Amino acid sequence: MGELKERLVETEGKLTQLRERLGIADKEKQIQALEAESQQEGFWSDEARAKQTMQRLAGFRETVEQVEKVRVALADAQAA
C-alpha cells in the first residue's frame, strides 16, 4: 500500500506540472472573460466573431474539464 501512495503523490506532482504547462489557471480566467463577453448585448450581431469566440470558449472548457477529471480521479484514488 505504501508504494501505491507514493505513486499517487508522484502523480499528483506531475498533474500540478501539467496544469502549469497547459496554463490551466490562465484558461480558467479566459473562460470567465469569454463567458462575460458572450453575455454582452449585441454579442451575436457579428456572427462570425461570435462563433469564433464560442469555439475558443469550448476549447478552453474542454482542456480544463479534462484536467479536472484527472484531478478528481486522483483525489478519489488518494481517499480510497
DSSP file with accessible surface (Angstrom, degrees, kcal/mol):
  #  RESIDUE AA STRUCTURE BP1 BP2  ACC     N-H-->O    O-->H-N    N-H-->O    O-->H-N    TCO  KAPPA ALPHA  PHI   PSI    X-CA   Y-CA   Z-CA
    1    1 A M     >        0   0  162      0, 0.0     4,-2.2     0, 0.0     5,-0.2   0.000 360.0 360.0 360.0 -34.2    0.0    0.0    0.0
    2    2 A G  H  >  +     0   0   45      1,-0.2     4,-2.2     2,-0.2     5,-0.1   0.881 360.0  52.2 -61.7 -39.0    2.9    2.4    0.7
    3    3 A E  H  > S+     0   0  124      1,-0.2     4,-2.3     2,-0.2    -1,-0.2   0.906 108.0  51.7 -65.4 -39.0    4.2    2.1   -2.9
    4    4 A L  H  > S+     0   0   92      2,-0.2     4,-2.3     1,-0.2    -2,-0.2   0.928 109.2  49.4 -63.5 -44.1    0.7    2.9   -4.2
    5    5 A K  H  X S+     0   0  130     -4,-2.2     4,-2.4     1,-0.2    -1,-0.2   0.900 109.8  52.4 -62.8 -39.2    0.5    6.1   -2.0
    6    6 A E  H  X S+     0   0  139     -4,-2.2     4,-2.5     1,-0.2    -1,-0.2   0.918 110.1  48.3 -61.7 -43.2    4.0    7.1   -3.2
    7    7 A R  H  X S+     0   0  147     -4,-2.3     4,-2.7     2,-0.2    -1,-0.2   0.868 109.9  52.2 -65.9 -37.4    2.9    6.7   -6.8
    8    8 A L  H  X S+     0   0   25     -4,-2.3     4,-2.4     2,-0.2    -2,-0.2   0.916 110.4  47.7 -65.3 -41.4   -0.3    8.7   -6.2
    9    9 A V  H  X S+     0   0   89     -4,-2.4     4,-2.0     2,-0.2    -2,-0.2   0.923 112.7  49.5 -64.4 -41.5    1.8   11.5   -4.6
   10   10 A E  H  X S+     0   0  110     -4,-2.5     4,-2.1     1,-0.2    -2,-0.2   0.922 111.0  49.4 -62.5 -42.9    4.2   11.4   -7.6
   11   11 A T  H  X S+     0   0   63     -4,-2.7     4,-2.6     1,-0.2    -1,-0.2   0.887 106.8  55.8 -65.2 -37.5    1.2   11.5  -10.0
   12   12 A E  H  X S+     0   0   87     -4,-2.4     4,-2.2     1,-0.2    -1,-0.2   0.920 107.4  49.6 -61.3 -41.2   -0.2   14.5   -8.1
   13   13 A G  H  X S+     0   0   34     -4,-2.0     4,-2.2     1,-0.2    -1,-0.2   0.905 110.7  49.5 -63.3 -41.9    3.1   16.3   -8.7
   14   14 A K  H  X S+     0   0  117     -4,-2.1     4,-2.5     2,-0.2    -1,-0.2   0.883 109.0  52.7 -65.2 -37.3    3.0   15.5  -12.4
   15   15 A L  H  X S+     0   0   15     -4,-2.6     4,-2.7     2,-0.2    -2,-0.2   0.910 107.4  51.8 -65.4 -39.4   -0.6   16.7  -12.6
   16   16 A T  H  X S+     0   0   70     -4,-2.2     4,-2.0     1,-0.2    -2,-0.2   0.925 110.9  48.0 -61.3 -44.0    0.4   20.0  -11.0
   17   17 A Q  H  X S+     0   0   98     -4,-2.2     4,-2.8     1,-0.2    -2,-0.2   0.905 110.8  51.4 -63.1 -41.3    3.2   20.4  -13.6
   18   18 A L  H  X S+     0   0   77     -4,-2.5     4,-2.6     2,-0.2    -2,-0.2   0.917 107.4  52.6 -62.3 -44.3    0.8   19.5  -16.4
   19   19 A R  H  X>S+     0   0   64     -4,-2.7     5,-2.5     1,-0.2     4,-0.6   0.911 112.0  46.6 -57.5 -41.7   -1.7   22.2  -15.1
   20   20 A E  H ><5S+     0   0  141     -4,-2.0     3,-0.8     1,-0.2    -2,-0.2   0.931 112.6  48.4 -67.6 -45.8    1.2   24.7  -15.2
   21   21 A R  H 3<5S+     0   0  204     -4,-2.8    -2,-0.2     1,-0.3    -1,-0.2   0.855 113.9  46.7 -63.3 -36.6    2.4   23.7  -18.6
   22   22 A L  H 3<5S-     0   0   62     -4,-2.6    -1,-0.3    -5,-0.2    -2,-0.2   0.557 108.0-127.0 -81.8  -8.9   -1.1   23.8  -20.1
   23   23 A G  T <X5 +     0   0   25     -3,-0.8     4,-2.7    -4,-0.6    -3,-0.2   0.906  45.1 166.7  65.8  42.8   -1.8   27.2  -18.4
   24   24 A I  H  ><S+     0   0    0     -5,-2.5     4,-2.7     1,-0.2     5,-0.2   0.905  71.4  52.8 -61.3 -41.9   -5.0   26.0  -16.8
   25   25 A A  H  > S+     0   0   57     -6,-0.3     4,-1.8     1,-0.2    -1,-0.2   0.926 112.3  46.3 -60.5 -41.6   -5.2   29.0  -14.4
   26   26 A D  H  > S+     0   0   87      1,-0.2     4,-2.5     2,-0.2    -1,-0.2   0.909 111.1  52.1 -66.7 -40.9   -5.0   31.3  -17.4
   27   27 A K  H  X S+     0   0   47     -4,-2.7     4,-2.6     1,-0.2    -2,-0.2   0.889 106.6  53.8 -63.0 -37.9   -7.5   29.3  -19.3
   28   28 A E  H  X S+     0   0   74     -4,-2.7     4,-2.0     2,-0.2    -1,-0.2   0.908 110.1  47.3 -63.4 -39.7   -9.9   29.5  -16.4
   29   29 A K  H  X S+     0   0  139     -4,-1.8     4,-2.3     2,-0.2    -2,-0.2   0.904 111.4  50.8 -66.5 -40.7   -9.6   33.3  -16.4
   30   30 A Q  H  X S+     0   0   54     -4,-2.5     4,-3.0     2,-0.2     5,-0.2   0.881 106.9  54.9 -65.0 -36.8  -10.1   33.3  -20.2
   31   31 A I  H  X S+     0   0   19     -4,-2.6     4,-2.7     2,-0.2     5,-0.2   0.945 109.0  47.5 -59.6 -47.3  -13.2   31.2  -19.8
   32   32 A Q  H  X S+     0   0  134     -4,-2.0     4,-2.3     1,-0.2    -2,-0.2   0.920 113.9  47.4 -60.8 -42.7  -14.6   33.7  -17.4
   33   33 A A  H  X S+     0   0   60     -4,-2.3     4,-2.6     1,-0.2    -2,-0.2   0.921 113.6  46.5 -66.5 -43.5  -13.8   36.6  -19.7
   34   34 A L  H  X S+     0   0    6     -4,-3.0     4,-2.5     2,-0.2    -1,-0.2   0.873 111.4  52.0 -68.3 -35.8  -15.2   34.9  -22.8
   35   35 A E  H  X S+     0   0   71     -4,-2.7     4,-0.8    -5,-0.2    -1,-0.2   0.928 111.4  47.3 -64.0 -42.7  -18.4   34.0  -20.9
   36   36 A A  H >< S+     0   0   52     -4,-2.3     3,-0.8    -5,-0.2     4,-0.5   0.922 111.9  50.6 -64.0 -42.2  -18.8   37.6  -19.8
   37   37 A E  H >< S+     0   0   52     -4,-2.6     3,-1.5     1,-0.2    -1,-0.2   0.904 106.2  55.1 -60.9 -41.0  -18.2   38.7  -23.3
   38   38 A S  H 3< S+     0   0   20     -4,-2.5    -1,-0.2     1,-0.3    -2,-0.2   0.692 103.7  56.1 -69.0 -16.5  -20.8   36.3  -24.7
   39   39 A Q  T << S+     0   0  155     -3,-0.8    -1,-0.3    -4,-0.8    -2,-0.2   0.538  83.7 111.4 -90.1  -7.3  -23.4   37.8  -22.3
   40   40 A Q  S X  S-     0   0  125     -3,-1.5     3,-1.7    -4,-0.5     4,-0.2  -0.368  80.9-100.9 -69.6 144.3  -22.9   41.3  -23.6
   41   41 A E  T 3  S+     0   0  196      1,-0.3    -1,-0.1     2,-0.1    -2,-0.1  -0.388 109.0  22.0 -61.5 136.6  -25.7   42.8  -25.6
   42   42 A G  T >  S+     0   0   45     -3,-0.1     3,-1.7    -2,-0.1     4,-0.5   0.522  79.4 133.4  83.9   5.5  -25.1   42.6  -29.3
   43   43 A F  G X  S+     0   0   16     -3,-1.7     3,-0.8     1,-0.3     7,-0.2   0.898  75.4  45.3 -54.9 -42.2  -22.6   39.8  -29.0
   44   44 A W  G 3  S+     0   0  140      1,-0.2    -1,-0.3    -4,-0.2     3,-0.3   0.433  85.0  93.2 -85.8   4.3  -24.3   37.9  -31.8
   45   45 A S  G <  S+     0   0  108     -3,-1.7     2,-0.8     1,-0.3    -1,-0.2   0.840  90.4  46.4 -67.3 -29.4  -24.5   40.9  -34.1
   46   46 A D  S <> S-     0   0   84     -3,-0.8     4,-2.7    -4,-0.5    -1,-0.3  -0.831  79.4-177.0-108.3  88.7  -21.2   39.9  -35.6
   47   47 A E  H  > S+     0   0  113     -2,-0.8     4,-2.8    -3,-0.3     5,-0.2   0.868  76.6  52.1 -59.9 -40.2  -22.0   36.2  -36.1
   48   48 A A  H  > S+     0   0   73      1,-0.2     4,-2.1     2,-0.2    -1,-0.2   0.934 113.5  44.1 -63.5 -44.6  -18.5   35.2  -37.4
   49   49 A R  H  > S+     0   0  121      2,-0.2     4,-2.6     1,-0.2    -2,-0.2   0.909 113.2  51.8 -66.5 -40.6  -16.8   36.8  -34.5
   50   50 A A  H  X S+     0   0    0     -4,-2.7     4,-2.6     2,-0.2    -2,-0.2   0.925 109.8  49.0 -62.4 -43.3  -19.3   35.3  -32.0
   51   51 A K  H  X S+     0   0  107     -4,-2.8     4,-2.3     2,-0.2    -1,-0.2   0.913 111.2  50.0 -63.3 -41.5  -18.8   31.8  -33.4
   52   52 A Q  H  X S+     0   0  121     -4,-2.1     4,-2.3    -5,-0.2    -2,-0.2   0.921 111.1  49.5 -62.5 -42.7  -15.0   32.2  -33.2
   53   53 A T  H  X S+     0   0    6     -4,-2.6     4,-2.6     1,-0.2    -2,-0.2   0.924 110.9  49.2 -62.0 -43.7  -15.4   33.3  -29.6
   54   54 A M  H  X S+     0   0   61     -4,-2.6     4,-2.6     1,-0.2    -1,-0.2   0.861 109.4  52.4 -67.3 -33.5  -17.6   30.4  -28.7
   55   55 A Q  H  X S+     0   0  142     -4,-2.3     4,-2.3     2,-0.2    -1,-0.2   0.912 110.2  47.9 -67.0 -42.6  -15.2   28.0  -30.4
   56   56 A R  H  X S+     0   0  119     -4,-2.3     4,-2.5     2,-0.2     5,-0.2   0.932 112.0  50.5 -60.8 -44.9  -12.3   29.4  -28.3
   57   57 A L  H  X S+     0   0    1     -4,-2.6     4,-2.7     1,-0.2    -2,-0.2   0.930 110.0  49.4 -59.4 -45.1  -14.5   29.1  -25.2
   58   58 A A  H  X S+     0   0   55     -4,-2.6     4,-2.5     1,-0.2    -1,-0.2   0.902 110.7  50.6 -63.0 -40.3  -15.4   25.5  -26.0
   59   59 A G  H  X S+     0   0   36     -4,-2.3     4,-2.1     2,-0.2    -1,-0.2   0.923 111.7  46.6 -64.4 -44.7  -11.7   24.6  -26.5
   60   60 A F  H  X S+     0   0   32     -4,-2.5     4,-2.5     1,-0.2     5,-0.2   0.926 113.1  49.9 -62.8 -44.4  -10.7   26.2  -23.2
   61   61 A R  H  X S+     0   0   91     -4,-2.7     4,-3.1    -5,-0.2     5,-0.2   0.912 108.8  52.3 -60.5 -44.3  -13.5   24.5  -21.4
   62   62 A E  H  X S+     0   0   99     -4,-2.5     4,-2.3     2,-0.2    -1,-0.2   0.930 111.4  46.4 -58.9 -46.8  -12.6   21.1  -22.9
   63   63 A T  H  X S+     0   0   46     -4,-2.1     4,-2.1     2,-0.2     5,-0.2   0.950 115.3  45.4 -61.8 -48.9   -9.0   21.4  -21.8
   64   64 A V  H  X S+     0   0   18     -4,-2.5     4,-2.5     1,-0.2    -2,-0.2   0.919 113.1  50.8 -63.1 -42.1   -9.9   22.5  -18.2
   65   65 A E  H  X S+     0   0   97     -4,-3.1     4,-2.3    -5,-0.2    -1,-0.2   0.895 108.8  51.2 -65.0 -39.9  -12.6   19.8  -17.9
   66   66 A Q  H  X S+     0   0   82     -4,-2.3     4,-1.7    -5,-0.2    -1,-0.2   0.926 112.6  45.2 -64.3 -43.7  -10.2   17.0  -19.0
   67   67 A V  H  X S+     0   0    8     -4,-2.1     4,-2.4     1,-0.2    -2,-0.2   0.903 111.6  53.5 -67.1 -37.5   -7.6   18.0  -16.5
   68   68 A E  H  X S+     0   0   67     -4,-2.5     4,-2.8     1,-0.2     5,-0.2   0.897 104.9  54.7 -64.6 -38.4  -10.2   18.4  -13.8
   69   69 A K  H  X S+     0   0  128     -4,-2.3     4,-2.4     1,-0.2    -1,-0.2   0.915 109.5  47.3 -60.9 -41.4  -11.5   14.9  -14.4
   70   70 A V  H  X S+     0   0   77     -4,-1.7     4,-2.6     2,-0.2    -2,-0.2   0.926 111.4  51.4 -65.4 -42.3   -8.0   13.6  -13.9
   71   71 A R  H  X S+     0   0  102     -4,-2.4     4,-2.6     1,-0.2    -2,-0.2   0.931 111.3  47.2 -61.4 -42.8   -7.6   15.6  -10.7
   72   72 A V  H  X S+     0   0   55     -4,-2.8     4,-2.7     2,-0.2    -1,-0.2   0.926 112.0  49.9 -66.3 -43.1  -10.9   14.3   -9.3
   73   73 A A  H  X S+     0   0   58     -4,-2.4     4,-2.2    -5,-0.2    -1,-0.2   0.914 112.0  48.4 -62.9 -39.6  -10.0   10.7  -10.2
   74   74 A L  H  X S+     0   0   16     -4,-2.6     4,-2.4     2,-0.2    -2,-0.2   0.925 111.1  49.7 -66.4 -43.1   -6.6   11.1   -8.5
   75   75 A A  H  X S+     0   0   36     -4,-2.6     4,-1.9     1,-0.2    -2,-0.2   0.904 110.8  50.6 -62.0 -40.5   -8.3   12.6   -5.4
   76   76 A D  H  X S+     0   0  105     -4,-2.7     4,-1.2     1,-0.2    -1,-0.2   0.907 110.2  49.6 -63.6 -41.1  -10.7    9.7   -5.3
   77   77 A A  H  < S+     0   0   46     -4,-2.2    -2,-0.2     1,-0.2    -1,-0.2   0.891 110.7  49.9 -66.5 -37.5   -7.8    7.2   -5.5
   78   78 A Q  H  < S+     0   0   65     -4,-2.4    -1,-0.2     1,-0.2    -2,-0.2   0.845 110.2  50.7 -69.9 -31.6   -6.0    9.0   -2.7
   79   79 A A  H  <        0   0   87     -4,-1.9    -1,-0.2    -5,-0.2    -2,-0.2   0.727 360.0 360.0 -76.5 -22.1   -9.1    9.0   -0.5
   80   80 A A     <        0   0  103     -4,-1.2    -3,-0.0    -3,-0.2    -4,-0.0  -0.208 360.0 360.0 -74.3 360.0   -9.6    5.2   -1.0
